Amino acid sequence: MNTLLLISAHFPPSPFVGGMRAAAFTRRLPRLGWHTCVVTLRMRPAQHGAATPCTRARRIERTWGANSRDVFAIAGRYPSFVALPDGYVSWLPFAVARSLRVIRQEKPAVLMTSGPPSTAHCIGLAIKRLTGLPWLADLRDPWQTTAGASRLYAAVDARLERLVMSAADRIVATTSSIAADLCTRLGAGVADKVDVIANGYDEELFAQCVATPAVGRFTIAHIGSVTGYRDAGAFLSALRDCLAAATLPPDTQVIFLGGGDAAACAALQRATDALQLASHVTFQPRCQPDEAVMAMQRASALLLLQCSPAAACCIPTKAFEYLRSGRPVLCLAPDGSEVRELLSRFEAVFSAAPDNVPAIRAQLEAAYRSAQADGPVRRDVDAYSRQAAAVRLAALLDALASRCSGALR
């Protein structure tokens, strides 16, 4: 059995979605020949999720690291250099020191970093140079954007990204767009070592969480956070128009489950009140993954918001879960975006531009008609299971482990 050293800022019981992918791999890799030792941030108790899922990690080391905003901000502002490549840069020396201890004690065959935050990959660069361990960098999202940053910050950040990606022995991206962007910007030296392993759904959760939609009421559910790039304003306007025209039932219900950021939820609630939809829209707090899966399957239809062009290269985990749920999906994302291209391959998916109210109204009405059909929609999504992703990752790790002769053992 080989050992993998995994560096990820977020890991259960952290509630941040970034930890889900790392935890999903860690849980499945032992069956594929890999134990995992994890180095992660020590979270404050207030940041913990309600429960810690079984990750099957062999060892979990939690080290100190602070968000630059919490340490340096005055009136919400702080120098950009204390957040290069991101706000978690203070975690780097502590994670490197702890990782070296784990390497001496556990003798891992491969190092893997998962980000953002991109500080995790900078930690990987330091460990690679100190130990020679074969290194796989997992990009859940692109390296952070430098939009609005100074020219000097952007230049240093770009140089750092190039150093990191050039030093990694293997790079995994969650979408083809992220991979293509890397290859275009960083050239042939990176292009020949990039693979794509998408996010996915947890089949075990769906197997144990079976539910049927409530009878007699059309319910639309949005699962997960509502942020700046998940603007529901146009959707709410379309909903109001459908209710006024009686093209949706008068008792139609929309549920936003796990809205996350308080400011974003407050803005959404104000928009709901302004459109006089308070009796049709409810907000529910964050819940555990099994409860979220149950909520998906109880809904008549599911709403996916991926509105900003800046997020066009990303596919959220919920997209795969929505497909697996068998419910009709209303997808509001730019034409040509990764998530819209993925969902377009499957039945009972209704897509529109996120700011086109008439188009959203038409697709919402179509989703309602689809939801009246008997039984769930059967979609062939086995290739997007977490298990399938773990199998692909294990194959990459096996190949890297064969190059471990030069690493610290």
Buried (B, 14 or more C-beta within 10 A) or exposed (E): EBBBBBBBBBBBBBBBBBBBBBBBBBBBBBEBEBBBBBBBBEBEEEEEBEEEBEBBBBBBBBBEBBBBEEEBBEEEEBEBEBBBBBBBBBBBBBBBEBBBEBBEEBBBBBBBBBBBBBBBBBBBBBBBEEBBBBBBBBBBBBBBEBEEBEEEBBEBBBEBBBEBBBBBBBBBBBBBBBBBBBBEEBEEEBBEBBBBBBBBBBBBBBEEBEEEBEEEEBBBBBBBBBBEBBBBBBBBBBBBBBBEEEBBBEEBBBBBBBBBEEEBBEBBBEBBEEBEBEEBBEBBEBBBBBBBBBBBBBBBBBBBBBBBEEBBBBBBBBBBBBBBBBBBBBBBBBEEBBBBBBBEEBEBBBBBBBBBBEBBBBBBBBBBEBBEEEEBBEBEBEEBBBBBBBBBBBEBBBBBBEBBEEBBE
